[in-house]
Amino acid sequence: MAFIDVFNGDADGLCALIQLRLASPQDSELVSGVKRDIALLERVQAASGDVVTVLDVSMDKNTEPLNRILAAGAEVFYVDHHFAGDVPDHPLLTSRINTAADVCTSLLVNGHLQGAYAEWAIVGAFGDNLRASAETVAKQCDLDASEISRLENLGIYLNYNGYGASLDDLHFTPTELFEKMRHFDSPFTFMEEAAETFEALQAGYQNDMRSAAKLPPVHASDTVAVYVLPNERWARRVSGVYGNDLANAYPDRAHAVLTEKANGNYLVSIRAPLNNKRGADEFCRQFPTGGGRAAAAGINDLAGGSLEQFSAQFEAFYRELNR
């Protein structure tokens, strides 16, 4: 019998798994990757009696390997907030799927564990830019404004660390970060006792965001804005969190952050308006490599010569949605 933990490499996936393993400590095989690496179940080889936990990874993008794992006789516990498609009706599958715009996997796990490690859930929610949801749980924990701000910063830094074209772009791999964080009941203790790790994340984030802030939009209106980042490691790392930063600064506007890739195409990160968290997944699913959730989605490979057409399509989509 083997335990296999599969998790998205961003703050939400990390914090969801931390909660579960604090509640049920066990040694397991860890399967993760950069944030955009969501076909993670393809890497899982499970047998009868094995227990597979899957966190913050779209079931729709992993249907075939999920069915293979279930057919092999492994038990699967699946928690996620992305578009799931048709959820298999199988006795070995337990799923907690909720695609509401104000929910993330860490919050779903927090509910499952009845708030046992709620501070980690708050970090995960902040990482997914669910500020209102995170603050609601924080108030239930009687945290003051300074404490909430510290958890928000940690969530942002963990989320930032998950972005990159490959693990080589990251300051820490997701599995490395999990091992550094998993034994701390509280994120405050982690920040204090693993200060070197926390400070490395903080410095990387601040340096990369300063570089991004120097770039003007290639298209901007009262409805949408489109930014293009260069094919550089700092840009690949900041591509997602910069979109969150823009969304917070301009809550009535949708944002697209395109990062140039080595093949001449773009990696695209979409954020719906914070004041109307709709449409990001629908827009991205129009493209062959697109997907995500209503508030935040992406396209893994957008043709390099399509920037002008993309910007017009993005503008038209959100103008129609806002009518």
C-alpha positions as CSV (number, residue, x, y, z in Angstrom):
1,M,0.0,0.0,0.0
2,A,1.4,3.4,-1.0
3,F,0.3,6.9,-0.5
4,I,0.6,9.4,-3.4
5,D,-0.1,13.1,-2.9
6,V,-0.7,15.1,-6.2
7,F,-0.9,18.8,-5.8
8,N,-0.7,22.0,-7.9
9,G,2.6,23.9,-7.3
10,D,1.0,27.2,-6.3
11,A,0.0,28.5,-2.8
12,D,-3.5,26.9,-2.9
13,G,-2.2,23.4,-3.7
14,L,0.6,23.6,-1.2
15,C,-1.6,24.9,1.7
16,A,-4.3,22.4,1.0
17,L,-1.8,19.5,1.3
18,I,-0.1,21.0,4.4
19,Q,-3.5,21.0,6.1
20,L,-4.3,17.4,5.2
21,R,-0.8,16.2,6.3
22,L,-0.9,18.1,9.5
23,A,-4.2,16.4,10.3
24,S,-3.1,13.0,9.0
25,P,0.7,12.7,9.0
26,Q,2.1,10.2,6.6
27,D,5.1,9.7,4.3
28,S,4.0,9.8,0.6
29,E,5.2,10.1,-2.9
30,L,4.9,13.7,-3.9
31,V,3.8,14.6,-7.4
32,S,3.8,18.3,-8.4
33,G,5.2,20.8,-10.9
34,V,5.0,24.4,-12.0
35,K,1.6,26.0,-11.7
36,R,0.7,25.4,-15.3
37,D,1.7,21.7,-15.2
38,I,-1.8,20.4,-14.5
39,A,-1.7,17.0,-16.3
40,L,-0.1,15.6,-13.1
41,L,-2.1,12.3,-12.9
42,E,-0.3,11.1,-16.1
43,R,2.7,10.7,-13.9
44,V,1.0,8.6,-11.3
45,Q,1.4,4.8,-11.3
46,A,-1.0,3.4,-8.7
47,A,-2.0,-0.1,-7.8
48,S,-4.8,-1.8,-5.9
49,G,-4.9,-0.6,-2.3
50,D,-2.9,2.6,-2.9
51,V,-4.4,5.9,-1.8
52,V,-4.1,8.9,-4.1
53,T,-4.9,12.4,-3.0
54,V,-5.3,15.1,-5.7
55,L,-5.5,18.8,-4.8
56,D,-6.1,21.9,-6.9
57,V,-5.8,20.1,-10.3
58,S,-8.6,20.2,-12.9
59,M,-10.3,16.8,-13.1
60,D,-11.4,17.7,-16.7
61,K,-7.7,17.8,-17.7
62,N,-7.0,14.5,-16.0
63,T,-10.0,12.3,-16.8
64,E,-8.2,9.6,-18.7
65,P,-5.4,9.0,-16.1
66,L,-8.0,9.3,-13.2
67,N,-10.1,6.5,-14.8
68,R,-6.9,4.4,-15.2
69,I,-6.0,4.9,-11.5
70,L,-9.5,4.0,-10.4
71,A,-9.6,0.9,-12.6
72,A,-6.3,-0.2,-11.1
73,G,-8.1,-0.4,-7.7
74,A,-6.6,2.7,-6.1
75,E,-8.6,4.9,-3.8
76,V,-8.8,8.6,-4.8
77,F,-9.6,11.6,-2.7
78,Y,-10.0,14.6,-5.1
79,V,-10.5,18.2,-4.0
80,D,-10.6,21.1,-6.5
81,H,-12.3,24.3,-7.6
82,H,-11.7,24.2,-11.4
83,F,-14.0,23.1,-14.1
84,A,-14.3,19.3,-13.6
85,G,-16.3,18.1,-16.6
86,D,-18.1,14.8,-16.0
87,V,-17.1,13.5,-12.5
88,P,-16.8,9.6,-12.6
89,D,-19.3,7.7,-10.6
90,H,-16.9,5.2,-9.0
91,P,-17.0,3.6,-5.5
92,L,-13.2,4.3,-5.0
93,L,-13.5,8.1,-5.8
94,T,-14.4,10.6,-3.1
95,S,-14.5,14.1,-4.6
96,R,-15.2,17.6,-3.2
97,I,-15.5,19.9,-6.2
98,N,-16.8,23.4,-5.9
99,T,-16.3,25.9,-8.8
100,A,-17.7,29.0,-7.1
101,A,-15.7,32.1,-7.8
102,D,-15.1,32.7,-4.1
103,V,-13.8,29.2,-3.3
104,C,-10.4,27.6,-3.5
105,T,-9.0,24.2,-2.7
106,S,-7.5,25.3,0.6
107,L,-10.8,26.6,1.8
108,L,-12.5,23.3,0.7
109,V,-10.0,21.4,2.8
110,N,-10.5,23.8,5.6
111,G,-14.2,22.9,5.6
112,H,-13.4,19.2,5.4
113,L,-11.1,19.5,8.5
114,Q,-13.5,21.8,10.3
115,G,-11.0,24.7,10.6
116,A,-8.3,22.7,12.3
117,Y,-5.5,24.5,10.4
118,A,-7.4,27.6,9.2
119,E,-4.4,29.9,9.1
120,W,-2.9,27.8,6.3
121,A,-6.3,27.9,4.4
122,I,-6.2,31.7,4.7
123,V,-2.7,31.7,3.1
124,G,-3.9,29.5,0.3
125,A,-7.0,31.8,-0.3
126,F,-4.8,34.9,-0.4
127,G,-2.5,33.1,-2.9
128,D,-5.5,32.6,-5.2
129,N,-6.4,36.3,-4.8
130,L,-9.6,35.5,-2.9
131,R,-9.1,38.4,-0.5
132,A,-12.7,38.6,0.7
133,S,-12.9,34.9,1.4
134,A,-9.5,34.9,3.2
135,E,-10.5,37.9,5.3
136,T,-13.8,36.2,6.3
137,V,-11.9,33.2,7.7
138,A,-9.3,35.4,9.3
139,K,-11.9,37.3,11.2
140,Q,-13.3,33.9,12.5
141,C,-9.8,33.2,13.8
142,D,-9.6,36.6,15.6
143,L,-6.6,37.7,13.6
144,D,-5.7,41.4,13.7
145,A,-4.9,43.5,10.6
146,S,-1.1,43.1,10.9
147,E,-1.4,39.3,11.2
148,I,-3.8,39.2,8.2
149,S,-1.3,41.2,6.2
150,R,1.5,38.8,7.0
151,L,-0.6,35.8,5.8
152,E,-1.6,37.7,2.7
153,N,2.1,38.4,1.8
154,L,3.0,34.7,2.4
155,G,0.2,33.6,0.1
156,I,1.3,36.0,-2.6
157,Y,4.9,34.9,-2.4
158,L,4.1,31.1,-2.4
159,N,1.8,31.7,-5.4
160,Y,4.5,33.7,-7.2
161,N,7.0,30.9,-6.7
162,G,4.8,28.4,-8.6
163,Y,5.0,30.2,-11.9
164,G,7.6,29.4,-14.6
165,A,8.1,27.5,-17.8
166,S,10.0,24.7,-15.9
167,L,11.1,23.9,-12.3
168,D,14.4,25.6,-13.2
169,D,12.7,29.0,-13.2
170,L,11.5,28.6,-9.6
171,H,13.3,29.7,-6.5
172,F,12.1,26.4,-4.8
173,T,10.4,23.5,-6.4
174,P,6.8,22.9,-4.9
175,T,7.9,19.6,-3.3
176,E,10.9,21.4,-1.7
177,L,8.7,24.0,-0.3
178,F,6.2,21.5,1.0
179,E,9.0,19.7,2.9
180,K,10.2,23.0,4.4
181,M,6.6,23.9,5.5
182,R,4.8,20.7,6.3
183,H,5.8,20.4,10.0
184,F,4.6,23.9,11.0
185,D,1.2,24.0,12.6
186,S,1.0,27.7,11.9
187,P,2.3,29.8,9.0
188,F,3.5,32.4,11.5
189,T,5.8,29.8,13.0
190,F,7.1,28.9,9.5
191,M,7.8,32.6,8.7
192,E,9.7,33.0,12.0
193,E,11.6,29.7,12.2
194,A,12.3,29.2,8.5
195,A,13.1,32.9,7.9
196,E,15.7,32.2,5.3
197,T,13.2,30.5,3.0
198,F,10.6,33.2,3.6
199,E,13.0,36.0,3.0
200,A,14.2,34.4,-0.3
201,L,10.6,34.3,-1.6
202,Q,10.0,37.8,-0.5
203,A,13.1,39.3,-2.1
204,G,12.5,37.4,-5.4
205,Y,8.9,38.6,-5.5
206,Q,9.7,42.2,-4.9
207,N,12.6,42.3,-7.4
208,D,10.5,40.7,-10.2
209,M,7.5,42.9,-9.5
210,R,9.6,46.0,-9.9
211,S,10.7,44.8,-13.3
212,A,7.1,44.2,-14.4
213,A,5.9,47.6,-13.2
214,K,8.2,49.3,-15.8
215,L,6.3,47.8,-18.8
216,P,3.3,49.7,-20.2
217,P,0.2,47.9,-21.6
218,V,0.1,47.1,-25.3
219,H,-3.7,47.5,-25.2
220,A,-5.9,49.2,-22.6
221,S,-9.4,50.4,-22.2
222,D,-12.0,50.8,-19.4
223,T,-12.9,47.1,-20.0
224,V,-9.6,45.3,-20.5
225,A,-5.9,45.7,-20.5
226,V,-3.2,43.5,-22.1
227,Y,0.4,43.3,-21.1
228,V,3.3,41.5,-22.7
229,L,6.3,40.3,-20.7
230,P,9.6,39.2,-22.3
231,N,11.0,35.7,-22.5
232,E,13.0,36.0,-19.3
233,R,13.1,34.0,-16.1
234,W,11.8,36.9,-13.9
235,A,8.9,37.5,-16.3
236,R,7.9,33.8,-16.3
237,R,7.9,33.8,-12.5
238,V,5.9,37.0,-12.2
239,S,3.3,36.3,-14.9
240,G,0.5,35.2,-12.7
241,V,0.9,37.3,-9.6
242,Y,1.3,40.4,-11.8
243,G,-2.2,39.7,-13.1
244,N,-3.5,39.5,-9.6
245,D,-1.8,42.8,-8.7
246,L,-3.4,44.5,-11.8
247,A,-6.8,43.0,-10.9
248,N,-6.6,44.5,-7.4
249,A,-5.5,47.9,-8.7
250,Y,-8.3,48.0,-11.4
251,P,-11.2,45.9,-10.1
252,D,-13.6,46.8,-12.9
253,R,-11.2,45.7,-15.7
254,A,-10.2,42.3,-17.0
255,H,-6.5,41.7,-17.5
256,A,-4.4,39.5,-19.8
257,V,-0.7,39.1,-19.1
258,L,1.1,37.4,-22.1
259,T,4.6,36.1,-21.6
260,E,6.8,35.4,-24.6
261,K,8.0,31.8,-24.9
262,A,11.1,30.4,-26.5
263,N,9.1,29.0,-29.4
264,G,7.8,32.5,-30.3
265,N,4.3,32.0,-28.9
266,Y,2.8,33.3,-25.7
267,L,1.8,31.9,-22.3
268,V,-1.3,33.8,-21.3
269,S,-2.7,34.5,-17.8
270,I,-6.2,35.9,-17.6
271,R,-7.9,37.7,-14.6
272,A,-11.6,38.5,-14.7
273,P,-12.6,41.8,-13.1
274,L,-12.6,41.5,-9.3
275,N,-16.0,43.2,-9.2
276,N,-17.4,40.7,-11.7
277,K,-15.5,37.4,-11.4
278,R,-16.9,35.8,-14.6
279,G,-15.8,34.6,-17.9
280,A,-12.0,33.9,-17.6
281,D,-12.5,30.1,-18.1
282,E,-15.1,30.5,-20.8
283,F,-12.8,32.9,-22.8
284,C,-9.7,30.7,-22.4
285,R,-11.5,27.5,-23.4
286,Q,-12.0,29.0,-26.8
287,F,-8.3,28.2,-27.4
288,P,-6.9,24.7,-27.7
289,T,-4.6,24.9,-24.7
290,G,-6.9,27.1,-22.5
291,G,-8.7,26.4,-19.3
292,G,-9.1,27.5,-15.7
293,R,-11.8,28.9,-13.5
294,A,-14.3,31.8,-13.8
295,A,-12.1,34.3,-12.0
296,A,-8.7,33.3,-13.3
297,A,-7.6,31.2,-16.2
298,G,-4.9,30.8,-18.8
299,I,-3.7,29.7,-22.2
300,N,-0.6,27.6,-22.4
301,D,0.3,28.3,-26.0
302,L,-1.1,31.2,-28.0
303,A,0.2,31.8,-31.5
304,G,2.9,34.4,-31.6
305,G,1.5,36.4,-34.5
306,S,-2.0,36.8,-33.0
307,L,-1.4,39.6,-30.4
308,E,-3.6,42.2,-32.2
309,Q,-6.4,39.7,-32.9
310,F,-6.2,38.3,-29.3
311,S,-6.5,41.8,-27.8
312,A,-9.6,42.6,-30.0
313,Q,-11.1,39.3,-29.1
314,F,-10.5,39.8,-25.4
315,E,-12.0,43.3,-25.6
316,A,-15.1,42.1,-27.4
317,F,-15.6,39.2,-25.1
318,Y,-15.7,41.3,-21.9
319,R,-17.7,44.1,-23.5
320,E,-20.4,41.6,-24.4
321,L,-20.2,40.0,-21.0
322,N,-20.6,43.4,-19.3
323,R,-23.7,44.4,-21.3
